[in-house]
Amino acid sequence: MTQPGLPELIDLERIIKIGAAHLDARVMCEVESFDQRFPVYAIAMGNPALDVPAVGFFGGFHGLERIGSHVVIAYLDSLVTRLQWDTMLHRQLESVRLVFMPVVNPGGMWQATRANPNGVDLMRNAPLDGVEGVPFLIGGQRFSAKMPWYRGPLGAPMEAENLAVCQVVEEELLSRNFSIVVDCHSGFGIHDRVWFPYAHTARPVEHLAEIHALKDIFEKTHPNHRYVFEPQSRQYLAHGDLWDYLYQRACAKPGRVLLPLTLELGSWLWIKKNPRQIFSRHGIFNPLVEHRQQRVIRRQMSWFDFLSRAACSHRAWVPTEATRDQHLQRALTQWYHTTSR
């Protein structure tokens, strides 16, 4: 069982126990931090058949950004509770596979660090180099694990936590023709942002039309949302982005569509409302006032529900040959200020 000092894992194990009849839960690896060992869990629910789409919910890559884990755990908790009475949810789960890794970096959470216990930033650790304009240090560095944004030694395997994520993505998402990922972070700007690849280059992704179509149906059904949709490259470039790496793995599989999204919760707004947070390492990345934390979590639940429904119904909105060019042109104009030739 989990060490008593990590509440996120205690809460997660409680949910796994309550929902045991509906969940496929396994420990993908264990990590050690200050002589404590922590499991990295993967939990799945819904139809395991490979002919249905899937959605992956990830959080806790950075140990300081606990709100991301809290959001994913809260959504899993809500689904498990609803399964006790919600017959419509049972029907929905016949058409989709939902996969959760809420606490990817428990060792970093235990140590209250962005990096894992080896000092490696898991989102700079994939074997993929930026090709243009990567900012010094913040975009990933190999000088020292004592400095932030450390990528790990050149040529070394990825960290155990990332290898676990890759295994889950390969088995549960890339094994299907269509899948969506949302990875929850915090700490950038005053708005909640939905980022999509690439992070290692400013060029558009292969499935830009699909991403634009997803945004389009979300805005039509949630016209008052407060998310900013954009490629991550509009804000900064980085080496070693794990979702860029896994997206390219997906593109190498004919007929596979993986849409990896990063939910970047805007923590600057929390600091603006409670300036004292800036003096707390946790406060820079997490809302410290209880009612504000609950509001942040509640606001993401409709977004997560939308992604689950969108995956179930992807054939109804994924661009066809007749509409693909229209979505592509609109996306290029909006996000890249250009059009295709």
C-alpha positions as CSV (number, residue, x, y, z in Angstrom):
1,M,0.0,0.0,0.0
2,T,0.9,3.6,-0.4
3,Q,3.0,5.5,2.1
4,P,0.8,7.7,4.2
5,G,2.4,11.0,3.3
6,L,1.2,11.1,-0.4
7,P,-2.5,12.0,-0.4
8,E,-2.9,11.7,-4.1
9,L,-2.0,8.1,-4.1
10,I,-4.1,7.4,-1.0
11,D,-7.1,8.9,-2.8
12,L,-6.3,7.0,-6.0
13,E,-6.1,3.7,-4.2
14,R,-9.4,4.4,-2.5
15,I,-11.0,4.9,-5.8
16,I,-9.5,1.8,-7.3
17,K,-10.8,-0.2,-4.3
18,I,-14.3,1.2,-4.7
19,G,-14.5,0.7,-8.4
20,A,-12.7,-2.6,-8.6
21,A,-15.5,-4.3,-10.4
22,H,-15.3,-1.8,-13.3
23,L,-11.6,-1.0,-13.4
24,D,-8.5,-2.6,-14.8
25,A,-5.8,-1.3,-12.5
26,R,-2.1,-2.2,-12.5
27,V,1.2,-0.9,-11.2
28,M,3.4,-0.1,-14.2
29,C,6.6,0.5,-12.2
30,E,7.8,1.6,-8.8
31,V,10.0,4.6,-8.0
32,E,12.1,5.3,-5.0
33,S,12.3,8.6,-3.2
34,F,14.0,9.2,0.1
35,D,13.9,5.5,0.9
36,Q,10.2,5.3,0.1
37,R,8.8,3.3,-2.8
38,F,5.8,4.6,-4.7
39,P,3.7,2.8,-7.4
40,V,2.9,4.4,-10.8
41,Y,-0.6,3.3,-11.5
42,A,-2.5,2.9,-14.8
43,I,-6.2,2.4,-14.6
44,A,-8.6,1.6,-17.5
45,M,-12.3,1.3,-17.8
46,G,-14.7,0.7,-20.6
47,N,-14.6,-1.6,-23.6
48,P,-11.2,-3.3,-24.0
49,A,-11.9,-4.2,-27.6
50,L,-9.4,-2.7,-30.1
51,D,-12.1,-1.6,-32.5
52,V,-13.4,1.2,-30.2
53,P,-11.7,4.6,-29.7
54,A,-9.8,5.5,-26.5
55,V,-9.1,8.6,-24.4
56,G,-6.1,8.9,-22.1
57,F,-6.1,11.2,-19.0
58,F,-2.6,11.9,-17.6
59,G,-1.4,14.1,-14.7
60,G,1.5,14.6,-12.3
61,F,4.4,14.6,-14.7
62,H,5.8,17.5,-12.7
63,G,5.8,16.9,-9.0
64,L,5.1,20.5,-8.1
65,E,2.0,20.7,-10.3
66,R,-0.3,18.7,-8.1
67,I,-3.5,20.3,-9.4
68,G,-3.1,18.4,-12.6
69,S,-3.3,15.1,-10.7
70,H,-6.2,16.4,-8.6
71,V,-8.2,17.1,-11.7
72,V,-7.7,13.7,-13.2
73,I,-8.3,11.9,-9.9
74,A,-11.5,13.9,-9.5
75,Y,-12.8,12.9,-12.9
76,L,-12.0,9.2,-12.3
77,D,-13.7,9.5,-8.9
78,S,-16.8,11.0,-10.5
79,L,-17.0,8.2,-13.1
80,V,-16.7,5.5,-10.5
81,T,-19.4,7.0,-8.4
82,R,-21.7,7.5,-11.4
83,L,-21.3,3.8,-12.4
84,Q,-23.3,2.9,-9.3
85,W,-26.4,4.5,-10.9
86,D,-25.8,6.0,-14.3
87,T,-27.1,3.6,-16.9
88,M,-26.2,6.0,-19.7
89,L,-22.6,6.0,-18.6
90,H,-22.6,2.2,-18.8
91,R,-23.8,2.4,-22.4
92,Q,-21.2,5.1,-23.3
93,L,-18.4,2.9,-21.9
94,E,-19.5,0.1,-24.3
95,S,-18.2,2.4,-27.1
96,V,-15.0,3.8,-25.6
97,R,-11.9,2.9,-23.5
98,L,-10.9,5.4,-20.9
99,V,-7.3,5.2,-19.5
100,F,-5.9,7.1,-16.5
101,M,-2.4,7.7,-15.2
102,P,-3.1,10.5,-12.7
103,V,0.2,10.5,-10.8
104,V,3.0,9.8,-13.3
105,N,5.8,11.2,-11.0
106,P,5.0,10.3,-7.4
107,G,8.6,10.6,-6.4
108,G,8.7,14.2,-7.5
109,M,5.5,14.9,-5.6
110,W,7.0,13.4,-2.5
111,Q,10.1,15.5,-2.8
112,A,8.1,18.6,-3.9
113,T,10.2,19.0,-7.1
114,R,9.4,19.5,-10.7
115,A,11.7,16.7,-11.7
116,N,11.6,13.0,-10.8
117,P,13.9,11.6,-8.0
118,N,16.8,11.3,-10.5
119,G,16.5,15.1,-11.2
120,V,15.1,14.5,-14.7
121,D,12.3,16.6,-16.1
122,L,10.0,14.0,-17.6
123,M,8.7,16.4,-20.2
124,R,12.3,17.0,-21.5
125,N,13.3,13.3,-21.4
126,A,12.2,11.8,-24.7
127,P,14.8,11.0,-27.4
128,L,13.7,13.9,-29.6
129,D,15.7,17.1,-30.2
130,G,14.2,20.5,-31.0
131,V,15.1,21.7,-34.5
132,E,14.9,25.4,-34.3
133,G,14.9,28.2,-31.7
134,V,14.8,26.2,-28.5
135,P,15.4,28.6,-25.5
136,F,18.5,28.1,-23.5
137,L,18.0,25.9,-20.3
138,I,14.2,26.1,-20.2
139,G,13.9,24.2,-23.4
140,G,15.9,21.3,-21.9
141,Q,19.5,21.0,-20.8
142,R,22.1,18.2,-20.2
143,F,24.5,20.1,-17.9
144,S,23.4,18.9,-14.5
145,A,20.5,17.2,-12.7
146,K,20.9,19.9,-10.0
147,M,19.5,22.5,-12.5
148,P,15.9,22.6,-13.7
149,W,14.8,21.2,-17.0
150,Y,17.4,18.4,-17.0
151,R,16.9,16.0,-19.9
152,G,19.0,13.1,-18.6
153,P,22.3,11.8,-19.8
154,L,22.8,11.7,-23.6
155,G,22.0,8.3,-25.0
156,A,20.5,6.9,-21.8
157,P,17.1,5.2,-21.8
158,M,14.1,7.2,-20.8
159,E,13.2,7.4,-17.2
160,A,11.1,4.5,-15.7
161,E,8.1,6.8,-15.4
162,N,8.2,7.7,-19.1
163,L,8.8,4.1,-20.2
164,A,5.6,3.2,-18.2
165,V,3.7,6.0,-20.0
166,C,5.0,4.8,-23.4
167,Q,3.9,1.2,-22.6
168,V,0.4,2.3,-21.6
169,V,0.1,4.5,-24.7
170,E,1.3,1.7,-27.0
171,E,-1.0,-0.9,-25.5
172,E,-4.1,1.1,-24.9
173,L,-4.1,4.0,-27.4
174,L,-1.8,3.3,-30.3
175,S,-3.4,-0.1,-30.7
176,R,-6.6,1.6,-31.8
177,N,-7.4,3.6,-34.9
178,F,-8.5,6.7,-33.0
179,S,-7.5,8.1,-29.6
180,I,-7.2,11.4,-27.7
181,V,-4.9,12.3,-24.9
182,V,-5.2,15.1,-22.4
183,D,-2.2,15.7,-20.1
184,C,-2.8,18.1,-17.2
185,H,-0.2,20.7,-16.1
186,S,-0.2,24.1,-14.5
187,G,1.9,27.2,-14.2
188,F,1.6,29.2,-17.5
189,G,-0.3,32.4,-18.0
190,I,-3.7,33.6,-16.8
191,H,-5.8,31.5,-19.1
192,D,-6.4,27.8,-19.3
193,R,-4.7,26.7,-22.5
194,V,-5.2,23.6,-24.6
195,W,-1.9,22.9,-26.4
196,F,-1.3,20.5,-29.1
197,P,2.0,19.4,-30.8
198,Y,4.5,20.3,-31.8
199,A,6.8,21.5,-29.0
200,H,10.1,20.7,-30.8
201,T,9.3,22.5,-34.0
202,A,7.1,25.3,-35.2
203,R,5.8,23.3,-38.2
204,P,2.2,22.1,-38.3
205,V,1.3,18.5,-37.3
206,E,0.0,16.0,-39.8
207,H,-3.5,15.9,-38.1
208,L,-4.0,19.6,-37.9
209,A,-7.4,19.4,-39.6
210,E,-8.6,16.9,-37.0
211,I,-7.5,19.1,-34.1
212,H,-9.2,22.1,-35.7
213,A,-12.4,20.0,-36.2
214,L,-12.3,19.0,-32.5
215,K,-11.9,22.6,-31.4
216,D,-14.8,23.5,-33.8
217,I,-17.3,21.2,-32.3
218,F,-16.3,22.1,-28.8
219,E,-16.8,25.8,-29.4
220,K,-20.2,25.1,-31.0
221,T,-21.4,23.1,-28.0
222,H,-19.6,25.1,-25.3
223,P,-19.7,28.7,-26.7
224,N,-18.8,30.3,-23.4
225,H,-15.7,28.3,-22.7
226,R,-12.5,30.0,-21.5
227,Y,-9.8,27.8,-23.1
228,V,-7.2,29.1,-25.5
229,F,-6.4,26.5,-28.2
230,E,-3.0,26.8,-29.8
231,P,0.1,24.8,-30.8
232,Q,2.6,24.7,-27.9
233,S,5.2,26.1,-30.3
234,R,3.4,29.5,-30.3
235,Q,4.6,29.9,-26.7
236,Y,8.0,28.1,-26.6
237,L,9.9,25.2,-28.1
238,A,11.6,22.4,-26.2
239,H,13.7,19.4,-26.5
240,G,12.5,15.9,-25.5
241,D,8.8,16.5,-25.4
242,L,7.2,13.1,-24.7
243,W,3.9,13.8,-26.5
244,D,5.8,14.9,-29.6
245,Y,7.7,11.6,-29.5
246,L,4.5,9.5,-29.0
247,Y,2.7,11.4,-31.7
248,Q,5.4,10.6,-34.2
249,R,5.2,7.0,-33.1
250,A,1.5,7.1,-33.9
251,C,2.1,8.7,-37.3
252,A,4.4,5.8,-38.1
253,K,1.5,3.4,-37.8
254,P,-0.7,3.6,-40.9
255,G,-4.3,4.4,-40.2
256,R,-3.7,5.4,-36.6
257,V,-4.8,8.9,-35.3
258,L,-3.6,10.1,-31.9
259,L,-4.5,13.6,-30.9
260,P,-2.3,14.5,-27.9
261,L,-3.5,17.6,-26.0
262,T,-1.9,19.3,-23.0
263,L,-4.2,21.2,-20.6
264,E,-2.1,24.0,-19.2
265,L,-4.0,25.5,-16.2
266,G,-3.3,29.2,-15.9
267,S,-1.9,29.6,-12.4
268,W,-1.0,33.3,-12.8
269,L,-4.7,34.1,-12.2
270,W,-4.6,32.3,-8.9
271,I,-1.5,34.3,-7.9
272,K,-3.2,37.6,-9.0
273,K,-6.1,36.8,-6.7
274,N,-3.9,35.6,-3.8
275,P,-0.4,37.3,-4.3
276,R,1.0,35.6,-1.2
277,Q,1.1,32.4,-3.2
278,I,4.1,33.6,-5.0
279,F,6.2,33.0,-1.8
280,S,5.2,29.3,-1.8
281,R,6.7,26.8,-4.1
282,H,3.4,25.0,-4.3
283,G,1.5,28.3,-4.7
284,I,3.2,29.1,-8.0
285,F,1.6,26.0,-9.6
286,N,-1.5,25.3,-7.5
287,P,-4.5,27.2,-6.1
288,L,-4.0,27.2,-2.3
289,V,-7.4,28.4,-1.3
290,E,-9.8,25.5,-1.1
291,H,-12.8,27.0,-2.8
292,R,-10.6,28.1,-5.7
293,Q,-9.2,24.6,-6.1
294,Q,-12.6,23.1,-6.2
295,R,-13.7,25.7,-8.8
296,V,-10.7,24.8,-11.0
297,I,-11.5,21.1,-10.7
298,R,-15.2,21.6,-11.5
299,R,-14.4,23.7,-14.6
300,Q,-12.5,20.8,-16.2
301,M,-15.2,18.1,-15.7
302,S,-17.2,19.2,-18.7
303,W,-14.1,19.4,-20.9
304,F,-13.2,15.8,-19.9
305,D,-16.8,14.6,-20.6
306,F,-16.7,16.3,-23.9
307,L,-13.5,14.5,-24.9
308,S,-15.0,11.1,-24.0
309,R,-18.1,11.8,-26.0
310,A,-16.1,13.2,-28.9
311,A,-14.0,10.0,-29.0
312,C,-17.1,7.9,-29.0
313,S,-18.6,9.9,-31.9
314,H,-15.4,10.7,-33.8
315,R,-16.7,9.3,-37.1
316,A,-19.3,12.1,-37.1
317,W,-16.9,15.0,-36.9
318,V,-13.4,13.9,-38.1
319,P,-12.9,15.7,-41.4
320,T,-13.8,13.8,-44.5
321,E,-12.0,14.2,-47.8
322,A,-14.5,16.9,-48.8
323,T,-14.1,18.9,-45.5
324,R,-10.5,18.3,-44.6
325,D,-9.0,21.1,-46.7
326,Q,-11.4,23.6,-45.3
327,H,-10.4,22.7,-41.7
328,L,-6.7,22.8,-42.7
329,Q,-6.9,26.2,-44.3
330,R,-8.7,27.7,-41.3
331,A,-6.2,26.1,-38.9
332,L,-3.2,27.4,-40.8
333,T,-4.7,30.9,-40.9
334,Q,-5.6,30.9,-37.2
335,W,-2.5,29.3,-35.7
336,Y,0.3,29.7,-38.3
337,H,-0.8,32.8,-40.2
338,T,-0.4,31.1,-43.5
339,T,-2.3,28.8,-46.0
340,S,-1.3,25.7,-47.7
341,R,-0.3,25.8,-51.4
